[in-house]
Amino acid sequence: MLRTLATFVRRAWRALRADQRGLTTLEYVIAAGIILVVLSAAILAWNNGLAQRIGDLVGQLLA
């Protein structure tokens, strides 16, 4: 899922850069919001997985 999302973001970025009309402030704000939401979701997913692994390791040490 993350790979598909990264591909989508790369394609969107290329399309935005290739557009000769330029971007309005609103488009920049929308793009920044989308990037922040995706980045936050990725960080939360990574942290949840990391916390689970640390919990498993602690459980193994205590057993």
C-alpha positions, -999 to 999 in steps of 0.1 A, spaced: 0 0 0 28 24 9 46 17 -23 15 24 -44 10 56 -25 46 66 -30 42 60 -68 10 81 -69 28 110 -51 57 108 -75 35 109 -105 15 138 -91 47 157 -84 60 151 -119 27 163 -133 27 194 -112 63 202 -122 56 197 -159 26 221 -158 38 254 -173 9 275 -159 24 275 -124 6 267 -92 -16 289 -71 -13 293 -34 -43 271 -28 -28 242 -48 4 245 -27 -17 244 5 -37 214 -7 -5 195 -18 12 203 15 -18 190 34 -19 158 14 18 152 19 15 158 57 -14 134 60 5 107 41 37 113 61 18 112 94 0 80 85 33 64 75 50 75 107 21 62 129 21 28 111 59 25 115 58 35 151 30 10 159 49 -18 143 81 -8 161 62 -6 195 48 -41 188 83 -55 181 98 -39 212 69 -53 233 75 -87 219 112 -84 227 105 -73 263 81 -102 266 108 -126 255 132 -112 280 108 -114 309 98 -150 300 
